[in-house]
Amino acid sequence: MSIHVNIVSAEGAIFEGDADMVFAPAKAGEVGIAPRHAPLITTLKPGSVRVQSGDSEKLFYVTGGILEVQPHLITVLADSALHAEQLDEAEALAARERAKELLQTRTEGIDLAAAQAALVEAEARYRAAQQLKGKRN
């Protein structure tokens, strides 16, 4: 038995297919969804969406969005999304360092909430790149 998965963002469809299990970064913590899961709607935080089917696993990086679960359908409406292979670990590390530096200097006129959100997103992107690197080795 499987569950159908659609991952879409403003840029367009990212993935469509069937899965045995899906893991997503909900605001309250990671959720695991299997076929016939109870209906659920939750917001997503930046992180990895893992789609498992048989022996394979596909990784996607989302910057946030909405997760809707029906018994036979999962829809991820991402703010933006990438196939994990599109993540650049060095770029993610640089973004994380820039965000940390911005928060440490706290120059006048900085939007503290936006800077903190940028750091959270950069951290999640870096962790996702690290996770993919572990799968490649």
LOFI-450413 format. One line per field, with one value per residue: residue in one letter; chain; x, y, z of N, C-alpha, C in turn. Coordinates in pm, 1 decimal, always signed. Example, Ala and Ser with C-alpha at 12.3 -4.5 7.8 and 13.67 -1.06 7.14 Angstrom:
// LOFI-450413
res A S
chain A A
nx +1319.0 +1285.0
ny -569.0 -225.0
nz +780.0 +708.0
cax +1230.0 +1367.0
cay -450.0 -106.0
caz +780.0 +714.0
cx +1320.0 +1290.0
cy -330.0 +3.0
cz +780.0 +787.0
***
This chain:
// LOFI-450413
res M S I H V N I V S A E G A I F E G D A D M V F A P A K A G E V G I A P R H A P L I T T L K P G S V R V Q S G D S E K L F Y V T G G I L E V Q P H L I T V L A D S A L H A E Q L D E A E A L A A R E R A K E L L Q T R T E G I D L A A A Q A A L V E A E A R Y R A A Q Q L K G K R N
chain A A A A A A A A A A A A A A A A A A A A A A A A A A A A A A A A A A A A A A A A A A A A A A A A A A A A A A A A A A A A A A A A A A A A A A A A A A A A A A A A A A A A A A A A A A A A A A A A A A A A A A A A A A A A A A A A A A A A A A A A A A A A A A A A A A A A A A A A A
nx +84.4 +48.3 +98.5 -4.7 +201.9 +243.2 +457.1 +480.2 +568.2 +586.0 +733.2 +659.4 +564.9 +741.1 +774.3 +599.4 +446.4 +429.0 +454.0 +587.7 +629.7 +649.7 +842.7 +839.1 +927.3 +751.8 +616.7 +591.6 +764.8 +933.5 +729.0 +598.6 +448.5 +230.8 +60.2 -297.0 -305.6 -436.9 -637.5 -467.2 -348.3 -78.0 +174.8 +493.2 +839.8 +1166.2 +1354.5 +1422.4 +1229.9 +1149.3 +1096.8 +1003.6 +1019.7 +990.0 +1314.0 +1430.6 +1500.9 +1395.5 +1510.3 +1411.6 +1439.9 +1276.8 +1169.8 +975.4 +617.0 +304.4 +163.9 -51.0 -243.7 -418.1 -601.1 -506.4 -340.3 -76.4 +3.0 +242.4 +274.5 +499.5 +689.7 +924.8 +1110.5 +1356.2 +1518.9 +1714.1 +1964.9 +2023.2 +2113.0 +2378.4 +2642.5 +2861.1 +2769.4 +2545.7 +2670.4 +2814.7 +2600.7 +2491.0 +2698.9 +2705.3 +2453.8 +2484.2 +2688.6 +2563.1 +2369.6 +2535.6 +2671.5 +2467.9 +2391.4 +2261.6 +1926.1 +1884.2 +1663.1 +1571.6 +1408.3 +1386.4 +1654.7 +1702.3 +1525.8 +1646.8 +1881.0 +1781.1 +1673.7 +1908.2 +2058.0 +1896.1 +1910.1 +2182.4 +2199.4 +2036.8 +2190.4 +2413.8 +2293.9 +2227.7 +2486.1 +2581.5 +2427.4 +2530.1 +2788.7
ny -117.7 +225.9 +584.8 +877.5 +1145.7 +1493.1 +1753.7 +2088.6 +2423.4 +2782.8 +2808.6 +2591.6 +2244.2 +2011.1 +1746.1 +1444.4 +1150.7 +808.9 +687.8 +497.9 +598.3 +920.8 +1187.9 +1494.8 +1837.4 +1959.0 +2245.1 +2187.3 +1978.6 +1695.7 +1506.4 +1185.0 +1021.0 +774.3 +554.3 +588.7 +767.3 +977.3 +1264.4 +1579.3 +1907.6 +2121.9 +2366.7 +2408.6 +2411.7 +2538.3 +2281.6 +1927.5 +1724.7 +1396.1 +1134.8 +814.1 +515.8 +186.2 +60.8 +301.8 +650.5 +978.9 +1308.5 +1634.6 +1987.1 +2227.7 +2564.3 +2625.8 +2630.0 +2466.7 +2162.4 +1919.3 +1645.8 +1368.6 +1056.9 +910.0 +1081.9 +1315.3 +1650.2 +1889.9 +2219.0 +2423.8 +2712.0 +2765.6 +2521.9 +2265.7 +2004.9 +1779.9 +1737.1 +1976.3 +2138.3 +2328.2 +2268.0 +2427.5 +2684.0 +2696.7 +2685.9 +2926.6 +3109.4 +3061.6 +3152.1 +3423.5 +3505.6 +3459.0 +3640.3 +3882.4 +3887.8 +3901.6 +4144.4 +4328.9 +4576.4 +4909.5 +4954.8 +4702.5 +4435.2 +4246.6 +4016.6 +3925.8 +3871.7 +3665.5 +3473.1 +3430.4 +3308.4 +3069.5 +2950.0 +2925.3 +2752.5 +2521.5 +2464.6 +2405.9 +2178.8 +2004.6 +1980.5 +1855.3 +1616.8 +1503.4 +1474.3 +1273.6 +1062.0 +1027.2 +933.2
nz +0.0 -74.4 -60.6 -228.4 -332.0 -359.1 -424.3 -431.2 -532.7 -552.2 -780.2 -929.1 -999.1 -805.1 -729.8 -795.0 -706.4 -579.5 -242.5 +34.5 +281.5 +431.6 +552.2 +722.6 +805.0 +1037.2 +1213.2 +1487.8 +1516.1 +1359.0 +1140.3 +1061.5 +795.6 +695.0 +459.2 +470.3 +681.2 +936.5 +856.3 +828.2 +876.7 +872.5 +947.3 +788.9 +874.8 +777.3 +620.1 +559.7 +343.0 +330.6 +110.2 +103.9 -76.1 -125.4 -145.8 -193.6 -133.9 -160.0 -134.0 -42.3 -14.2 +175.8 +233.1 +405.6 +454.5 +383.5 +497.1 +388.8 +472.5 +361.5 +376.0 +148.0 +14.5 +10.8 +30.8 -23.7 +10.2 -65.2 +37.7 -101.4 -282.7 -329.4 -512.4 -331.6 -443.5 -559.8 -362.0 -234.7 -41.4 +44.1 -20.0 +146.5 +396.9 +388.8 +380.5 +629.8 +795.5 +722.5 +817.5 +1093.3 +1150.8 +1090.9 +1292.2 +1516.0 +1490.8 +1490.2 +1363.5 +1335.8 +1234.4 +1145.2 +1089.0 +1335.4 +1370.7 +1105.2 +1052.1 +1235.4 +1133.8 +887.4 +972.1 +1085.5 +854.3 +699.0 +860.6 +849.3 +576.5 +552.9 +723.1 +574.0 +341.7 +451.1 +532.3 +286.2 +185.6 +351.9 +258.7 +6.7 +46.2
cax +0.0 +126.7 +26.6 +38.0 +268.2 +264.9 +534.1 +473.3 +605.8 +548.3 +806.4 +594.5 +566.6 +875.3 +768.4 +470.7 +466.6 +378.3 +552.6 +550.2 +641.0 +698.4 +881.1 +839.7 +962.2 +639.8 +656.8 +598.6 +860.8 +922.9 +616.7 +608.3 +315.5 +216.6 -71.6 -416.0 -284.9 -550.7 -624.2 -384.3 -293.4 +17.8 +274.9 +626.7 +954.6 +1271.9 +1415.3 +1416.3 +1115.6 +1200.8 +993.2 +1056.6 +943.3 +1072.3 +1449.2 +1483.7 +1456.4 +1417.9 +1517.9 +1378.0 +1458.8 +1171.8 +1196.4 +855.7 +496.2 +190.5 +153.6 -187.8 -245.9 -544.1 -564.9 -435.1 -273.6 +0.2 +37.3 +333.6 +269.9 +621.7 +722.3 +1015.4 +1159.1 +1463.2 +1564.3 +1831.5 +2087.0 +2045.7 +2170.9 +2522.8 +2683.3 +2946.9 +2682.3 +2463.9 +2758.6 +2841.6 +2477.9 +2479.7 +2798.9 +2659.8 +2341.1 +2539.1 +2763.3 +2464.3 +2309.6 +2636.0 +2706.1 +2346.1 +2398.5 +2135.2 +1838.6 +1866.0 +1537.6 +1617.3 +1327.4 +1424.5 +1789.3 +1689.9 +1462.0 +1748.8 +1972.3 +1709.6 +1665.3 +2043.4 +2092.8 +1820.1 +1966.6 +2311.5 +2172.9 +1986.2 +2305.6 +2492.8 +2218.9 +2245.8 +2625.7 +2590.5 +2364.4 +2615.9 +2911.7
cay +0.0 +348.7 +711.3 +966.4 +1265.5 +1607.8 +1862.6 +2202.3 +2554.1 +2890.0 +2785.4 +2482.8 +2109.8 +1962.2 +1599.9 +1376.7 +1006.7 +731.3 +662.1 +412.0 +679.9 +1056.4 +1259.7 +1637.3 +1920.7 +2039.9 +2346.0 +2126.6 +1869.3 +1613.2 +1413.4 +1072.9 +994.5 +648.1 +544.4 +590.2 +856.5 +1065.1 +1397.3 +1671.0 +2026.2 +2185.9 +2449.1 +2350.4 +2498.6 +2499.7 +2151.2 +1821.8 +1635.5 +1268.0 +1051.4 +678.3 +421.4 +65.7 +79.7 +433.3 +768.1 +1105.4 +1419.5 +1767.2 +2091.5 +2329.9 +2677.4 +2641.7 +2609.5 +2396.5 +2019.3 +1868.9 +1500.3 +1295.9 +915.4 +856.2 +1192.4 +1414.9 +1766.4 +1986.2 +2348.7 +2484.2 +2849.6 +2731.5 +2385.1 +2219.3 +1866.3 +1784.7 +1743.0 +2115.5 +2208.8 +2347.9 +2270.1 +2544.2 +2802.0 +2693.2 +2721.4 +3070.4 +3180.2 +3048.4 +3240.9 +3562.0 +3530.2 +3468.0 +3766.1 +3990.1 +3889.7 +3939.2 +4286.1 +4403.8 +4714.1 +4982.5 +4940.5 +4560.4 +4374.1 +4133.8 +3897.6 +3878.4 +3815.0 +3536.5 +3381.5 +3396.7 +3212.8 +2941.7 +2894.0 +2887.0 +2632.7 +2408.7 +2434.5 +2341.4 +2043.0 +1923.9 +1950.9 +1755.9 +1491.8 +1450.2 +1433.4 +1143.2 +960.6 +1007.3 +862.0
caz +0.0 -82.3 -51.2 -335.7 -279.5 -447.5 -364.2 -524.1 -480.3 -644.1 -905.2 -1002.9 -940.7 -773.1 -727.6 -787.8 -711.5 -467.2 -137.8 +146.3 +402.3 +408.2 +673.5 +693.1 +920.5 +1085.8 +1313.4 +1620.1 +1512.1 +1239.7 +1134.9 +969.3 +742.3 +622.9 +396.0 +556.1 +795.7 +967.0 +794.9 +905.2 +811.4 +961.7 +879.8 +781.3 +896.5 +683.3 +645.0 +458.9 +325.1 +282.0 +49.7 +94.4 -157.2 -137.3 -93.4 -231.0 -59.8 -229.2 -40.5 -92.7 +85.6 +170.8 +321.4 +486.3 +375.7 +443.2 +471.2 +400.4 +465.4 +349.6 +387.9 +31.4 -55.6 +86.2 -50.5 +37.3 -57.1 -12.0 +1.0 -210.4 -264.8 -417.6 -500.7 -244.4 -524.3 -596.9 -248.3 -237.1 +98.7 +68.4 -24.4 +267.6 +508.2 +376.6 +419.1 +775.1 +856.0 +701.0 +907.3 +1229.1 +1159.1 +1092.6 +1426.3 +1615.8 +1478.3 +1524.2 +1316.8 +1346.2 +1118.3 +1112.9 +1131.6 +1415.7 +1340.2 +971.1 +1063.5 +1303.7 +1038.5 +787.4 +1034.1 +1094.9 +718.8 +657.8 +938.9 +795.0 +443.8 +575.7 +773.3 +462.4 +255.3 +524.4 +528.2 +151.8 +173.7 +420.0 +172.4 -110.4 +81.9
cx +88.9 +35.4 +82.0 +92.2 +282.4 +343.6 +537.4 +519.9 +559.7 +616.6 +743.2 +603.0 +711.2 +878.9 +623.7 +497.3 +409.4 +490.9 +495.8 +545.7 +696.9 +728.7 +893.5 +866.6 +847.1 +689.9 +675.9 +699.8 +838.8 +803.1 +646.9 +467.5 +318.6 +80.5 -182.6 -397.1 -410.4 -529.9 -551.9 -347.4 -202.4 +111.9 +409.5 +730.9 +1061.8 +1332.9 +1393.2 +1282.2 +1173.6 +1084.7 +1054.4 +960.8 +1030.7 +1206.5 +1505.9 +1425.1 +1493.1 +1413.9 +1486.2 +1401.6 +1347.6 +1207.6 +1080.0 +735.1 +388.5 +196.4 +8.5 -184.6 -390.6 -506.0 -484.2 -358.5 -202.3 +32.1 +126.4 +326.3 +384.8 +634.4 +821.5 +1072.1 +1265.5 +1477.2 +1692.6 +1961.4 +2121.6 +2106.0 +2321.6 +2567.8 +2767.6 +2864.2 +2596.1 +2546.1 +2788.5 +2720.0 +2459.6 +2576.3 +2759.4 +2547.3 +2389.7 +2610.1 +2668.0 +2400.1 +2409.2 +2668.3 +2589.6 +2355.4 +2261.1 +2055.6 +1815.9 +1731.3 +1575.4 +1540.4 +1365.2 +1562.6 +1784.9 +1625.9 +1561.4 +1846.9 +1907.1 +1705.3 +1802.8 +2089.6 +2023.4 +1875.0 +2099.8 +2292.8 +2123.2 +2099.6 +2394.6 +2426.8 +2236.3 +2389.2 +2644.6 +2531.4 +2451.8 +2736.5 +2887.9
cy +123.9 +469.9 +802.3 +1096.2 +1369.1 +1711.2 +1974.8 +2328.5 +2658.0 +2872.2 +2674.9 +2351.2 +2064.2 +1809.6 +1554.7 +1227.9 +939.6 +702.1 +565.3 +492.3 +816.0 +1119.1 +1407.2 +1717.6 +2012.0 +2137.4 +2284.4 +2012.2 +1783.9 +1518.4 +1304.8 +1035.4 +866.9 +647.4 +531.4 +670.7 +941.2 +1200.3 +1495.0 +1789.1 +2092.1 +2273.5 +2378.4 +2455.8 +2457.9 +2364.9 +2053.6 +1749.7 +1508.8 +1182.6 +913.3 +590.1 +299.2 +89.0 +217.1 +543.8 +891.2 +1215.9 +1550.3 +1866.2 +2194.2 +2440.8 +2703.3 +2615.7 +2539.8 +2249.4 +1980.5 +1718.5 +1452.2 +1147.5 +858.5 +963.0 +1284.0 +1527.5 +1858.0 +2111.4 +2430.0 +2630.0 +2845.1 +2594.4 +2353.3 +2069.1 +1873.5 +1795.6 +1886.2 +2197.1 +2214.2 +2365.0 +2393.2 +2672.6 +2809.9 +2732.9 +2871.0 +3152.0 +3175.1 +3143.5 +3387.8 +3596.4 +3544.0 +3602.2 +3885.0 +4001.6 +3936.1 +4088.2 +4375.2 +4550.9 +4778.7 +4966.3 +4795.0 +4513.0 +4243.8 +4005.9 +3839.6 +3813.8 +3678.5 +3433.1 +3338.2 +3294.8 +3074.9 +2873.7 +2846.1 +2761.5 +2508.9 +2367.1 +2361.0 +2198.0 +1951.6 +1886.2 +1845.5 +1618.4 +1425.2 +1399.8 +1296.3 +1031.6 +928.8 +922.2 +716.0
cz +0.0 -69.3 -161.0 -275.6 -389.8 -368.5 -467.5 -452.9 -581.2 -780.0 -990.4 -929.3 -922.5 -780.1 -726.0 -801.0 -588.0 -369.2 -35.2 +276.1 +363.0 +543.9 +637.2 +819.9 +963.3 +1192.2 +1451.7 +1627.5 +1388.5 +1250.1 +1032.7 +926.0 +660.0 +552.8 +500.4 +684.5 +815.8 +899.5 +888.2 +818.0 +913.3 +880.5 +887.4 +814.5 +795.1 +720.8 +532.1 +461.3 +263.9 +233.8 +29.0 +15.7 -180.8 -71.7 -123.8 -143.7 -140.7 -124.6 -110.9 +20.8 +67.9 +268.5 +416.1 +399.0 +456.1 +402.4 +491.1 +378.7 +459.6 +352.9 +269.4 -45.6 +42.8 -11.0 +31.8 -48.3 +0.6 -54.2 -115.1 -179.7 -368.3 -404.1 -420.3 -323.5 -564.6 -482.7 -261.5 -92.3 +131.2 +71.3 +102.0 +390.2 +506.3 +419.2 +570.4 +844.8 +839.9 +798.1 +1051.7 +1249.3 +1169.3 +1231.0 +1533.0 +1610.1 +1516.3 +1487.4 +1322.2 +1217.5 +1078.7 +1167.9 +1202.4 +1383.2 +1204.3 +975.1 +1131.2 +1211.3 +931.5 +843.9 +1044.9 +958.1 +672.6 +731.8 +880.8 +658.6 +459.2 +626.7 +661.8 +368.0 +320.1 +517.9 +390.7 +133.5 +238.0 +335.8 +52.3 -78.6 +108.1
***
